Amino acid sequence: MGSDRSGVAGRFTWPVRRRTPPGPEGTAEDIAVQDLAEREAAEQRLPPPEPEPLIEPPRFNLAAFRLAALGLAIVLALGLAMVRLFVGGPPSVADLREQAGIAAWAELPIGVKDDQPGLALRDKDGRWSGFDVDIAYMIAEDLGFRRSEVKFYSIESEDRPRMQATNAEGERVPVKLVIASFSITPTRIADGVRFSAPYLYTEQSVLTMKGSIPKVSSIADLRDKRVCSISASTSLDAPEEEDAVVVPRNRISECIADLRAGRVQAVTTDAAILAGFKHKFPDDFDHWDVGLDPTERYGVNTGENPALQKLVDLTLYRSYTDPKDSRWEEAYDRNLQSEVDNNDKAPIAVAEQPRVVRPDIREQPWEDVFGE
């Protein structure tokens, strides 16, 4: 197979130049010199191409990707937190105060009983004292009211759901809170009463004139006897079921007056109420534990004001959980524990604040709302 070398020209081959035989134009040396010069010139004219660089494929930086993903997640979490903090979620204390309308109240009117020693009593000089009164001051303080801005008004049992009290002149006065030995019951809730969490546990008991009845161990021992109790109270049911002759009165002081006058043989209502009379007049009365199972749970009626209800619950929750908040314990010791000795073995109330569920309130980062 023949070949034509004159036509071969590869990427790295140089063009072949045929040499001119020696002749008259020059000697062999001249020709060699000329040939070398031409080769050098050719090399200068046609430089060899640069080798193509090798291109490495891009490397995937997994650590950088993870860091970027973490940063994005943090930004999203902070964004959601800010939205929840300032836009969504449950109301804050400031929101609740605005919704309740507290800023517009120059004073805080509260309906309380005025004839229950140990719970709520107004003396001849117009001074108020008792466990309910101290609980009222505790709530008012957390709502931002000074003691001088708290106004107490007497309230009858049947007026507690209506939030209507009476001033010293006998005029009707609407109140913002009712703290008046008001027991929480399903019936009252169904009727529209808005209660706070319970603030005291007690039970039903019986009071008689000293020595008039040898022993009262159950409500059944009062069968066929005349028994006084407060109208619109939960204490009427038990004596009625045992065939006692029930005499309802609007005020417990009226029942005590009937008992002293012999118009009734016994008075039955909450032990926390009757213990105050036994303590105040230890030689006049006998106080009996009748072993009834139902627990009376006192609550604060906040009326048609759900925001106010949450704020009251917040006070009770802080009082229950905050070890530095001893206001409830001090109120109990001062008003109820002090009555124990004069009441022998009769019950008064549970000497521990009822457990309170944590209210659904938003706590800002700079606040200590719950005292936890």
C-alpha positions in Angstrom: 0.0 0.0 0.0 1.6 3.3 -1.1 1.6 6.6 0.9 1.8 10.2 0.0 3.8 11.7 2.8 3.5 15.2 1.3 -0.2 15.2 2.3 0.3 14.1 6.0 -0.4 16.8 8.5 -1.4 15.8 12.0 -2.1 18.0 15.0 1.5 17.7 16.3 3.3 17.3 12.8 5.1 20.0 11.0 4.8 20.6 7.1 7.6 18.7 5.3 9.8 20.9 3.1 11.8 19.3 0.4 15.3 20.4 0.3 16.8 22.0 -2.8 19.8 20.1 -4.1 23.1 21.9 -4.1 23.5 24.2 -7.0 25.0 27.3 -8.1 22.9 29.3 -5.5 24.9 27.9 -2.5 27.0 25.3 -1.0 25.9 22.4 1.1 26.8 24.4 4.2 24.8 27.3 3.0 21.9 25.1 2.3 22.1 23.6 5.8 22.3 27.1 7.4 19.3 28.2 5.4 17.4 25.1 6.2 18.0 25.6 9.9 17.0 29.3 9.7 13.8 28.4 7.9 13.0 25.8 10.5 13.5 28.3 13.3 11.3 30.8 11.5 8.6 28.1 11.1 8.8 27.3 14.8 8.3 31.0 15.6 5.3 31.2 13.2 3.5 28.1 14.5 3.8 27.7 18.3 2.5 24.5 19.7 -1.0 24.8 21.1 -1.5 24.9 24.8 -3.0 21.8 26.4 -6.6 22.1 27.3 -7.2 22.5 31.0 -8.9 19.7 32.8 -12.3 20.9 34.3 -13.1 19.4 37.7 -16.8 18.8 38.4 -18.2 21.0 41.3 -18.1 19.5 44.7 -21.3 19.4 46.9 -20.6 20.9 50.3 -23.0 19.0 52.7 -21.9 20.9 55.8 -22.6 24.3 54.2 -26.0 23.0 53.1 -26.9 21.8 56.6 -25.8 25.2 58.1 -27.9 27.1 55.6 -30.9 24.8 56.3 -30.5 25.3 60.1 -30.3 29.1 59.6 -33.5 29.0 57.6 -35.3 26.9 60.2 -34.3 29.4 63.0 -35.5 32.3 60.9 -38.9 30.6 60.3 -39.2 29.7 64.0 -38.4 33.2 65.1 -40.9 34.6 62.6 -43.7 32.3 63.9 -42.8 33.2 67.4 -43.1 36.9 66.7 -46.4 36.3 65.0 -47.7 34.4 68.0 -46.3 36.9 70.4 -47.8 40.0 68.8 -50.7 38.7 66.7 -51.9 35.2 67.5 -52.4 33.0 70.6 -54.2 33.7 73.8 -54.6 37.2 75.2 -52.0 38.9 77.3 -52.7 40.5 80.7 -52.8 43.9 78.9 -55.3 42.5 76.4 -57.5 41.2 79.2 -57.4 44.4 81.2 -58.5 46.3 78.1 -61.3 43.8 77.3 -62.5 43.9 80.9 -62.6 47.7 80.9 -60.6 48.1 84.1 -58.9 51.3 83.1 -62.2 53.1 83.2 -63.0 52.1 86.8 -62.3 54.7 89.4 -63.0 52.2 92.1 -63.8 48.5 92.4 -67.3 47.7 93.9 -67.5 44.3 95.4 -70.6 42.5 96.8 -70.0 40.7 100.1 -71.9 39.4 103.1 -71.9 41.7 106.1 -73.2 39.3 108.9 -70.8 36.3 108.7 -68.1 36.5 111.4 -64.9 34.9 110.1 -66.0 35.3 106.4 -67.4 38.8 105.9 -68.6 41.1 108.7 -69.2 44.8 108.9 -68.8 46.1 112.5 -70.6 49.1 114.0 -67.9 51.5 112.8 -68.3 50.3 109.2 -65.1 48.3 109.1 -65.0 45.1 107.1 -63.2 41.9 108.1 -63.2 38.2 107.3 -61.7 35.7 104.9 -63.8 36.7 101.9 -62.9 40.4 102.5 -59.2 39.5 102.5 -59.6 37.5 99.3 -61.3 40.5 97.8 -58.4 42.7 98.7 -55.9 40.2 97.2 -57.8 40.2 93.9 -58.2 44.0 93.9 -54.5 44.4 94.5 -53.6 42.4 91.4 -56.1 44.3 89.4 -54.3 47.5 90.3 -56.6 49.0 93.0 -55.5 50.4 96.3 -57.5 49.4 99.4 -59.0 52.8 99.6 -60.4 52.2 96.0 -62.2 49.0 97.0 -65.8 49.6 97.9 -67.7 46.8 99.7 -71.5 46.6 99.5 -73.8 44.2 101.4 -75.4 41.6 99.1 -78.2 39.1 99.8 -78.0 35.5 98.7 -80.7 35.8 96.0 -79.0 38.9 94.6 -75.6 37.2 94.1 -76.3 35.9 90.6 -77.7 39.4 89.6 -74.6 41.2 90.8 -76.9 43.7 92.7 -75.8 44.8 96.2 -77.1 47.5 98.6 -75.4 50.5 99.9 -75.7 52.0 103.4 -78.8 54.1 102.3 -80.6 50.9 101.1 -80.1 51.8 97.4 -79.3 49.1 94.8 -75.7 49.2 93.6 -74.3 47.1 90.7 -71.0 45.5 91.5 -68.1 44.1 89.5 -67.4 41.1 91.7 -69.4 39.0 94.1 -67.3 37.3 96.9 -69.9 36.2 99.3 -69.7 32.5 100.3 -71.1 31.7 96.9 -70.9 28.0 96.1 -70.2 26.8 92.6 -72.9 24.4 91.4 -73.9 23.0 88.0 -77.3 24.6 88.3 -75.9 28.1 88.9 -73.5 27.7 86.0 -76.3 26.6 83.7 -78.2 29.7 84.8 -75.4 31.9 83.6 -73.3 32.6 86.7 -69.7 33.1 85.6 -67.5 31.7 88.4 -63.8 31.9 89.0 -61.8 28.9 90.0 -62.7 27.9 93.6 -60.9 29.7 96.4 -62.2 27.8 99.5 -63.5 24.3 100.3 -65.9 23.8 103.1 -69.0 21.6 103.9 -72.4 21.7 105.5 -72.8 21.5 109.3 -75.4 22.3 112.0 -75.5 24.8 114.9 -77.8 24.4 117.9 -78.2 26.2 121.3 -75.8 24.7 123.8 -77.2 21.7 125.4 -80.6 21.9 123.7 -80.0 18.7 121.6 -77.8 15.9 123.1 -76.2 15.0 119.8 -76.5 15.7 116.1 -74.5 13.3 114.0 -76.5 13.6 110.8 -79.2 15.7 109.2 -81.6 12.8 109.9 -81.4 13.7 113.6 -83.3 16.9 112.7 -86.4 15.1 111.4 -89.6 16.9 112.4 -87.6 19.8 113.9 -87.7 23.4 112.8 -84.5 24.1 111.0 -83.4 27.5 109.6 -81.2 28.0 106.5 -80.4 30.7 104.1 -82.8 31.0 101.1 -81.3 30.5 97.7 -78.5 28.4 99.2 -77.4 24.8 98.7 -78.1 24.0 102.4 -81.9 23.7 102.0 -81.9 20.4 100.2 -80.5 18.1 102.9 -83.0 19.0 105.7 -85.9 18.9 103.3 -85.0 15.4 102.3 -84.9 14.3 105.9 -88.4 15.7 106.6 -87.3 18.6 108.7 -89.4 21.7 108.8 -87.3 24.2 106.9 -87.5 27.9 107.6 -85.7 29.9 104.9 -84.3 33.3 105.7 -82.4 35.8 103.5 -79.6 36.4 106.1 -77.8 34.0 108.4 -78.1 36.6 111.2 -81.9 36.2 111.0 -81.5 32.4 111.4 -79.3 33.0 114.5 -81.9 35.3 115.9 -84.6 32.7 115.4 -82.4 30.1 117.1 -81.8 32.3 120.1 -85.5 33.1 120.4 -86.5 29.4 120.2 -88.4 29.8 116.9 -86.2 27.1 115.4 -84.2 24.2 117.0 -81.2 24.3 114.6 -79.5 26.2 111.9 -77.7 24.5 109.0 -75.5 26.0 106.4 -71.8 26.0 105.5 -69.4 25.1 108.3 -67.2 28.1 107.4 -70.2 30.3 108.2 -71.4 28.6 111.4 -67.9 28.3 112.8 -67.6 32.1 113.1 -70.7 32.2 115.4 -69.4 29.4 117.6 -66.0 31.1 117.8 -67.6 34.5 118.7 -70.1 33.0 121.2 -68.4 29.8 122.4 -70.7 29.4 125.4 -73.9 29.9 123.5 -73.8 27.3 120.7 -72.9 23.7 119.8 -71.4 23.1 116.4 -72.0 19.7 114.8 -70.3 17.8 112.0 -73.1 15.9 110.2 -70.9 14.1 107.7 -72.4 15.2 104.5 -70.3 14.2 101.4 -70.8 17.2 99.1 -68.0 19.8 99.2 -69.0 23.4 99.0 -66.7 25.2 96.6 -66.7 29.0 97.0 -66.1 30.9 93.8 -66.0 34.6 92.7 -68.9 35.7 90.4 -67.4 38.0 87.7 -70.7 38.6 85.9 -70.8 39.0 82.1 -67.1 39.7 81.9 -65.0 36.7 80.8 -61.8 38.8 80.7 -62.3 39.7 84.3 -62.8 36.0 85.2 -59.4 35.2 83.6 -57.7 37.9 85.6 -59.3 36.6 88.9 -58.2 33.1 88.0 -54.7 34.4 87.4 -54.6 35.9 90.9 -55.8 32.6 92.4 -53.3 30.6 90.3 -50.4 32.8 91.3 -51.5 32.5 95.0 -51.6 28.8 94.6 -48.3 28.2 92.8 -46.0 31.1 93.9 -44.2 30.1 97.1 -43.5 33.8 97.8 -47.2 34.6 97.7 -48.6 33.8 101.1 -51.7 36.1 101.0 -54.2 33.2 100.9 -52.5 31.4 103.8 -52.3 34.5 105.9 -56.0 35.2 105.3 -56.9 31.6 106.3 -54.8 31.7 109.5 -56.2 35.1 110.5 -59.9 34.4 109.9 -60.5 30.6 110.0 -57.6 28.8 111.6 -58.0 31.1 114.6 -61.5 29.6 115.1 -60.4 26.0 115.4 -60.0 25.8 119.2 -63.5 27.1 120.0 -65.1 24.8 117.5 -63.9 21.6 119.0 -64.0 18.8 116.4 -66.5 20.5 114.1 -65.2 21.2 110.6 -64.5 24.7 109.3 -62.8 24.5 105.9 -59.9 22.8 104.2 -56.7 24.5 105.3 -55.2 24.5 101.9 -56.0 26.6 98.9 -57.9 24.6 96.2 -55.8 23.7 93.2 -56.2 26.2 90.3 -55.8 25.3 86.6 -53.3 27.5 84.8 -55.3 30.1 82.9 -54.8 30.4 79.2 -52.9 33.8 79.1 -50.0 34.8 76.9 -46.9 35.7 78.8 -44.6 38.2 77.2 -40.8 37.5 77.3 -40.3 40.5 79.7 -43.2 39.5 82.1 -43.5 37.1 85.0 -47.3 36.6 84.8 -47.6 33.3 86.5 -45.0 33.6 89.2 -43.6 30.2 88.4 
